[in-house]
Amino acid sequence: METRTVTEYSREVRAALPAEVFAPVRSRIAWLPVQLGVIVGSMVAIGRLVETGFGGWPLALVFSMLIGLAFAGMAFLGHETMHGAVIRGRKAIHLVGWICFSPFMLSPRLWITWHNRVHHGYTMQPGVDPDAYPTLDAYRSSAVLRVVTDTFSLGRGNPLGFMSLLIGFTVQSLHMLVAARDALGMPRHHHRVAIDQTLAGLALWFVVAMLLGPRAFVFAYVLPLLVANTVVMAYILTNHGLSPLTTINDPLLNSLTVTTPSWYTFITLGFGMHVEHHVVPTMSARHAPRVREVLRARWPDRYQSMPLHQALLHLMRTGRVYKDPTTLHDPRTGRDWPTLGTGRTGSA
């Protein structure tokens, strides 16, 4: 299929919609005190539950779930903010980004390099995009990559694939921090800042652990972090993991929009509208439905979308290695599956 560039799509989308669609949506920052209020209030409640025993662990688990959803919601808000879609001003953006990513101890300086520059600049380009699954050549050349792909990736026959949901974002964030200079080309001074911001996040949660005590901390941070990872990674894995590798960054080929019930879309800030996000990264997801209308009207044969649960099931049933740009492959069985948008059927 003929490829187009992000710029080509963006130019037509911007021409079709009013300018205010692409301006920062400052009201989105109101999510931050709401999410922080849920987190702090629930942590205090968990501390009281552990201290008094009233309600027991079932009620504590309810608060853990609420904190986890708020952690994930802050990550989605941080994502928009770091793209300049919420507020202006470098210092303000970095501050909000640090707060929003603090549950994952993810540095905003690292995120700008990893996500904004490399992932968006080279989406699904083999050997460059850090979020893309490996090619067959890369898989064969690295024993570590083989173990990770065959065991922990969410794919067919992988016994611990669920771990990529439970801890995937936290683990990948740590890996990117360690590998930032080699894998992302991050300058030394930026890497130093990223390390300092990560350590500041670690210090924050150390203080919280000291205040709450170990039992309460498990319910107030450890379990919520698993929930937050699962919510975030369910989107991240499906955003591109079923799509072709591309040397030209064509978001209607290499990205997937996933749909969810309206209440879930609301609390996750529309993050599933991912084709739209890659076409106009600096636009708030609040306006993504309007971009979706333009894309579906102009390129109905190229636009890719499916329900989130369906995309997750598809991930679980297919291989996580690219035999070629449009073929997903399981090296252990030799079985192939087509990527989305190829118009082909799989082979056993």
LINWO-V250417 format. One line per field, one symbol per residue. ss: DSSP state (H for helix, E for strand, C for the rest). psi: psi as a letter, one per 30 degrees, with the letter a starting at -180 (. if undefined). burial: + if it has 24 or more other C-alpha atoms within 12 Angstrom, else -. A space follows every 10 residues. Layout:
# LINWO-V250417
ss->???
psi->???
burial->???
This chain:
# LINWO-V250417
ss->CCCCCHHHHH HHHHHHCCHH HHCCCHHHHH HHHHHHHHHH HHHHHHHHHH HHCCCHHHHH HHHHHHHHHH HHHHHHHHHH HHCCCCCCCH HHHHHHHHHH HHHHCCCHHH HHHHHHHHHH HCCCCCCCCC CCCCEHHHHH HCHHHHHHHH HHCCCCCCCC CCHHHHCHHH HHHHHHHHHH HHHCCCCHHH HHHHHHHHHH HHHHHHHHHH HHCHHHHHHH HHHHHHHHHH HHHHHHHHHH CCCCCCCCCC HHHHCCEEEC CHHHHHHCCC CCCHHHHHHC CCCCHHHHHH HHHHHHHHCC CCCCEEEHHH HHHHHHCCCC EEEECCEEEE CCCCEEEECC CCCCCCEC
psi->kkllleeeee eeeeffllef fglkifffff eeeeeeeeee eeeeeeeeee efgkfafeee eeeeeeeeee eeeeeeeeee efggfellje eeeeeeeeee fefghkkeee eeeeeeeeee fhkgjkfejf fkllleeeef fjeeeeeeef efkjlkgjeg ffffeegeee eeeeeeeege eeffhkleee eeeeeeeeee eeeefeeeee eeleeeeeef eeeeeeeeee eefeeeefef fgllkkfkjj ffeglkkkll leeeeefghg ffieeeefei fgkkfegeee eeeeeeeehf ffkkklkeee eeeeefgllg kjelfgjkkj fefgklkkll gfglllk.
burial->----++--++ --++------ +++++--++- ++--++-+++ -+++++++++ ------+--+ ++++++++++ ++++++++++ +++++++--- --++-+++++ ++++++++++ ++++++-+++ ++++++++++ ++++++--+- -----+-+++ -+++++++-- ++++++++++ ++++-+++-+ ---+-+---+ +-+++-++-+ +---+--+-- -+--++++++ ++++++++++ ++++++++++ ++++++-+++ ++++++++++ ----+-++++ ++++++++++ ++++++++++ ++-++----- -+++++++-- ++-+++++++ ++++++++++ +----+++++ ++------
